[in-house]
């Protein structure tokens, strides 16, 4: 569609200033998902066999998702409520679960003018975030959502930096708006903010207005690499932002972890005043899915055997318990259990990240993930929590080194589970 002036003005304004003082929607650590079953079921699981080295070839693999298939409250291992604040999009937020709850296979976000005891705000709205639960750097995210139109409505799907001051206050540390909509517009805004593209009035020169199906669900997507950010609606490319060679953080602050925000706001900022007769405003979200462009074979452990992996000790089996995403995970038991995978054909002198999720069965048990044999000193990190926690190690291959061996292991008693491992390039 051709971009008229009003459309362009909307598309570049986005959530500017709405994040300047986030009032609690920022974070510093990253725990996520499932509390372990103390007695994992390992029946009918496959014991791994020795596998040959995998030749480096990347493909997208699911590492985190919420399908919202259960009725009731949001999963506290994945999400928390965004609190009310002083900036526009937070004006009427409430942590009352009626405004962000699960029903009929969807997350239901709502804005209305109902009376809440002890809260005399004229309106109430719902918003949730993964801050402190999950974040990611690079990869692909898809969100399937449907929302109503109305005077004063302002739904949004967006990303904010894990460390809101990593490169300075907003907008220096970045903002990525996957989708936002106001009022009755027949398009959605998709844009970014940073010190280069954000204008003094809070607008951005990096925005676009994109067509969408105004009466049904749409899939809003983002593909994020070390050099490019692509926006999509229903798999159609709508906007591309590219890192300029040699650019610093002022043009590309998008090399840090970001977390996810979903909200149905309104009644302030560019949404304008609310027409009460049109309430409630709602946004239903069918799913949120995050993928990594990984060089690992079977990093999600969804094969019938541990394809690509080699057992380095006793008792490394597939399990259908304590799964982070998908249907299977790896379970390590016994004194010295572990798995490893050797990847060949990598690029020399290149920054990579080996990451994933792990948990242990009891306090005092330690699982370790790491990388070795890449031309420099082995790197590793410990995972010691009883619920799935993100972990990763970064390494740079030697100038003439094109292989790495990554591993997940446990020593001593207890058990450890791992899931959704990935190996990605970071430059």
Secondary structure, DSSP 8 states (H G I E B T S, - for coil): ----HHHHHHHHHTTTTTTTT-TT---S--EEEEE--SS---TT--B------EE---EEEEEEEE---SSEE--TTT-EE----SSGGGTTB---GGGEEEETTEEEEEEE---BTTB--S-EEEEEE-TTT--BSSEEEEEEEEE---TTEEEEEEEEESSTTSSSTTTTT-EEEEEE--TT-SEEEEEEE-TTTB-TTS-BSS-EEEE--TTS-EEEEEEE-SSEEEEEETTEEEEEEE--TT--TTT---SS-EEEEEEEEESSGGG-S--GGG--EEEEEEEEEEEEEE--SSTT--SSS-TT-EE-SS-EEEESSS-SSSS-EEEE-SSEEEEEEEEES--TT-EEEEEEEEEESSTT--EEEEEE-SSS--EEEEE--SEEEEEEEEEE--TT---EEEEEEEESSS-EEEEEEEEEE--
